[in-house]
Amino acid sequence: MHPAMCSVHLAPQSPLLGTPLVDAHCHLQDGHLRADIPGVIARAQAVGVVRLVCNSDDEGDWDLILRLAEDHPEVVPCLGIHPWFVAGRSPGWLSRLEALVASYPVAIGEIGLDRQIAGRDDALQEEVFLAQMDLAARYQRPVSIHCRKAFGRLVELVSAMAVRPQRMMLHAYCGSHEMVPVFEKLGFHLSVAGSVTWPANRKTRTAAARIRADRLLVETDSPAIAPAGVPYERNEPATLPWIAAELACIRGEDPIALARRTTATALAFFSLSSGGSP
């Protein structure tokens, strides 16, 4: 179906309610989610979300996310420093992160590049990004990558790595459809978030239709990137079935088949096929 003909409806009769799904990227520690984490997880489970991949923003999140994963087996912990927060890192940040990666079965994330924010230090972003990519490669961990206005530079940096992580996910993909095969050739998975439900967002919707089936993941990035019909930054993992249904419509696929395939892909990507941790 043509992307313009699809429109998300957050109604109880979603065809995917109860179909197992994996939220490949969220932030349970942020915004309104933090005040009601047990409720957020329960609401997600009630609509079929079986795993919630929780990404840190900075060092202050690491201990909390590890505790969440210990208390809630549905939570998959990802530790890292987001490009927005690289300037606030501590002197021993990398040693501490490596110690946690060595001690716990965590993924690396959210890390990346952002050329859209004001007052940034591009060189510092790249230094912190590459240090974390090296860590993911050495410990063979999956990595969740943020990128805005830096897709060409991301390709350059990853291409130049002597050894790159075996499992790389570009989360909440907002690049062009022309860049989709470029990233796939480098070995990336591409994850689609709630922005795919925005009718005016033709760029993301067109790109989402062109991602290879075996490289496609779906996420909420909650509490940010609320899907159509949800107030800005009031998003939560329980909206995932409607995001996935809209994605299926855009791609002209059966929604249940897409849900099953993206769930299997996510479980394999995060090494969760047998219920384990990354």
Legacy VTK file of the C-alpha trace (Angstrom):
# vtk DataFile Version 3.0
C-alpha trace
ASCII
DATASET POLYDATA
POINTS 278 float
0.000 0.000 0.000
1.228 3.539 -0.718
2.455 5.265 2.485
0.039 8.152 2.028
-2.904 5.727 2.254
-1.980 4.533 5.747
-2.931 6.288 8.956
-2.472 5.090 12.504
-5.465 4.699 14.809
-4.754 4.147 18.501
-7.937 2.141 19.013
-8.521 -1.021 21.068
-9.137 -3.109 17.944
-5.511 -2.959 16.752
-4.767 -6.201 14.847
-1.572 -6.664 16.832
-2.871 -6.548 20.391
-1.471 -9.627 22.115
0.956 -10.501 19.305
4.469 -10.696 20.834
6.592 -7.626 20.054
9.975 -6.307 21.163
10.426 -2.587 21.810
13.946 -2.337 20.384
14.677 1.051 21.962
13.113 2.980 24.843
14.096 5.021 27.916
12.164 3.829 30.960
14.204 6.123 33.207
13.169 9.314 31.398
10.264 11.734 31.666
6.885 10.535 32.849
7.887 6.866 32.497
10.235 7.022 35.481
7.402 7.848 37.886
5.477 4.659 37.049
7.909 2.060 35.725
5.939 -0.988 37.030
2.762 0.393 35.460
4.534 1.175 32.191
5.867 -2.375 31.985
2.483 -3.880 32.910
0.673 -1.864 30.230
3.248 -2.925 27.655
2.889 -6.580 28.594
-0.908 -6.298 28.405
-0.709 -5.439 24.689
1.940 -8.040 23.856
5.273 -6.261 24.314
7.489 -9.022 25.697
10.833 -7.176 25.852
11.750 -3.555 26.459
15.281 -2.556 25.468
16.097 0.288 27.871
18.851 2.684 26.806
20.784 5.077 29.016
21.404 8.756 28.273
24.469 9.202 30.469
26.391 7.705 33.390
23.706 8.685 35.866
21.341 6.123 34.337
23.598 3.078 34.425
22.929 1.796 37.954
19.193 2.423 37.677
18.909 0.530 34.387
20.855 -2.410 35.811
18.480 -2.500 38.794
15.474 -2.358 36.467
16.798 -5.329 34.525
17.368 -7.272 37.736
13.850 -6.513 38.994
12.069 -6.930 35.662
13.265 -9.741 33.372
11.420 -8.083 30.465
13.911 -5.193 30.521
17.046 -5.512 28.379
19.749 -3.103 29.658
21.771 -0.884 27.305
24.500 1.305 28.784
26.334 4.161 27.103
26.602 7.924 26.689
24.286 9.723 24.268
25.935 12.350 22.029
23.937 15.115 23.714
25.675 14.401 27.025
29.304 13.728 26.083
30.544 16.989 27.633
29.294 15.941 31.067
31.109 12.618 31.217
33.361 11.907 34.188
37.135 11.453 33.821
36.838 7.697 34.402
33.688 7.123 32.378
35.146 4.652 29.910
36.829 2.493 32.545
33.599 2.368 34.531
31.570 1.471 31.449
33.990 -1.277 30.486
33.868 -2.709 33.999
30.066 -2.864 33.792
30.139 -4.412 30.328
32.626 -7.006 31.560
30.469 -7.802 34.600
26.950 -7.702 33.180
25.328 -9.001 29.969
24.463 -5.537 28.670
24.184 -4.003 25.209
25.850 -0.666 24.374
23.560 2.308 23.878
22.481 4.902 23.303
25.544 6.254 21.546
26.066 8.165 18.328
26.423 11.447 16.461
24.163 14.490 16.370
24.925 17.461 14.132
21.598 19.150 14.824
22.074 20.335 18.397
23.524 23.767 19.136
26.793 24.259 21.000
28.082 20.806 20.176
31.663 19.565 19.889
31.761 17.335 16.822
35.261 16.026 17.524
34.316 15.082 21.084
31.149 13.338 19.917
33.220 11.256 17.526
35.836 10.412 20.156
33.224 9.200 22.650
31.273 7.382 19.943
34.296 5.494 18.632
35.444 4.537 22.135
32.057 2.941 22.789
31.970 1.279 19.383
35.364 -0.240 20.131
34.012 -1.518 23.449
31.021 -3.106 21.711
33.316 -4.752 19.163
35.756 -6.127 21.752
33.021 -7.547 23.972
30.824 -8.624 21.041
27.788 -6.704 22.268
24.928 -5.252 20.239
24.964 -1.474 19.936
22.121 1.046 19.538
23.145 4.152 17.578
21.607 7.621 17.394
22.268 9.700 14.272
20.902 13.045 13.128
22.301 15.161 10.299
25.469 13.042 10.311
24.657 9.996 8.213
27.533 10.464 5.783
30.008 10.952 8.615
28.664 7.889 10.410
29.293 5.823 7.290
32.859 7.175 7.084
33.648 6.416 10.718
32.178 2.919 10.738
33.780 2.058 7.393
37.184 3.078 8.743
36.974 0.883 11.852
39.476 -1.974 11.765
37.013 -4.129 13.707
33.398 -3.040 13.996
30.598 -4.413 16.216
28.902 -7.410 14.668
25.438 -6.144 15.624
24.718 -2.461 14.972
21.266 -0.877 15.113
20.512 2.604 13.797
17.599 3.518 16.019
14.619 5.720 15.097
15.897 5.942 11.544
15.269 9.381 10.033
17.617 9.296 7.057
16.789 9.096 3.387
15.682 5.998 1.551
18.845 6.272 -0.561
20.982 5.684 2.546
19.088 2.537 3.572
21.110 0.131 1.363
24.334 1.906 2.329
23.776 1.130 5.998
22.535 -2.369 5.266
25.708 -3.093 3.308
27.739 -2.015 6.357
25.803 -4.541 8.443
23.328 -2.255 10.186
19.829 -3.086 11.298
17.421 -0.134 10.973
14.781 0.501 13.613
11.578 2.455 12.985
9.878 4.560 15.673
6.611 6.447 16.107
7.553 9.129 13.575
6.606 6.629 10.863
2.963 7.173 11.867
3.045 10.908 11.113
1.216 11.353 7.773
3.362 14.355 6.774
6.639 12.528 7.402
7.028 11.212 3.870
10.820 10.876 4.182
10.707 8.394 7.058
7.693 6.550 5.681
9.358 6.102 2.291
12.596 4.908 3.895
10.721 2.486 6.169
9.143 0.837 3.145
12.572 0.087 1.692
14.347 -1.505 4.653
15.194 -5.141 4.052
12.837 -7.452 5.907
15.676 -9.186 7.760
17.176 -5.832 8.855
13.971 -4.237 10.165
13.264 -3.530 13.842
10.515 -1.517 15.538
10.652 0.668 18.641
8.894 3.427 20.568
11.907 5.524 21.705
9.521 6.419 24.524
8.910 8.804 26.131
9.950 10.747 23.001
8.723 10.478 19.367
5.081 9.911 20.216
3.042 8.319 17.423
0.145 10.168 15.822
-2.660 10.616 18.315
-0.412 10.644 21.403
0.645 13.934 23.056
4.294 14.894 22.478
6.638 13.056 24.863
3.767 11.136 26.452
4.750 8.059 24.539
5.276 4.678 26.219
6.096 1.106 25.147
2.398 0.160 25.098
2.003 2.126 21.834
4.275 -0.316 19.981
1.482 -2.450 18.428
0.055 0.601 16.651
3.476 1.685 15.386
4.090 -1.827 14.055
0.646 -1.957 12.424
1.259 1.353 10.658
4.664 0.133 9.522
3.055 -3.007 8.088
0.515 -0.913 6.204
3.246 1.279 4.702
5.187 -1.805 3.616
2.114 -3.594 2.279
2.590 -6.501 4.695
0.355 -8.518 6.948
0.761 -6.883 10.390
0.944 -10.154 12.310
3.607 -11.496 9.947
5.625 -8.284 10.364
5.261 -8.434 14.138
6.452 -12.031 14.276
9.410 -11.342 11.998
10.585 -8.153 13.742
10.237 -9.882 17.105
12.394 -12.791 15.946
14.925 -10.357 14.493
15.098 -8.366 17.725
15.462 -11.471 19.884
18.342 -12.639 17.695
19.948 -9.176 17.563
19.971 -8.874 21.364
20.768 -12.591 21.893
17.440 -13.172 23.570
16.183 -16.141 21.518
16.393 -18.481 24.494
15.328 -15.899 27.053
18.822 -14.843 28.007
20.515 -11.452 28.127
22.664 -9.775 25.478
LINES 1 279
278 0 1 2 3 4 5 6 7 8 9 10 11 12 13 14 15 16 17 18 19 20 21 22 23 24 25 26 27 28 29 30 31 32 33 34 35 36 37 38 39 40 41 42 43 44 45 46 47 48 49 50 51 52 53 54 55 56 57 58 59 60 61 62 63 64 65 66 67 68 69 70 71 72 73 74 75 76 77 78 79 80 81 82 83 84 85 86 87 88 89 90 91 92 93 94 95 96 97 98 99 100 101 102 103 104 105 106 107 108 109 110 111 112 113 114 115 116 117 118 119 120 121 122 123 124 125 126 127 128 129 130 131 132 133 134 135 136 137 138 139 140 141 142 143 144 145 146 147 148 149 150 151 152 153 154 155 156 157 158 159 160 161 162 163 164 165 166 167 168 169 170 171 172 173 174 175 176 177 178 179 180 181 182 183 184 185 186 187 188 189 190 191 192 193 194 195 196 197 198 199 200 201 202 203 204 205 206 207 208 209 210 211 212 213 214 215 216 217 218 219 220 221 222 223 224 225 226 227 228 229 230 231 232 233 234 235 236 237 238 239 240 241 242 243 244 245 246 247 248 249 250 251 252 253 254 255 256 257 258 259 260 261 262 263 264 265 266 267 268 269 270 271 272 273 274 275 276 277
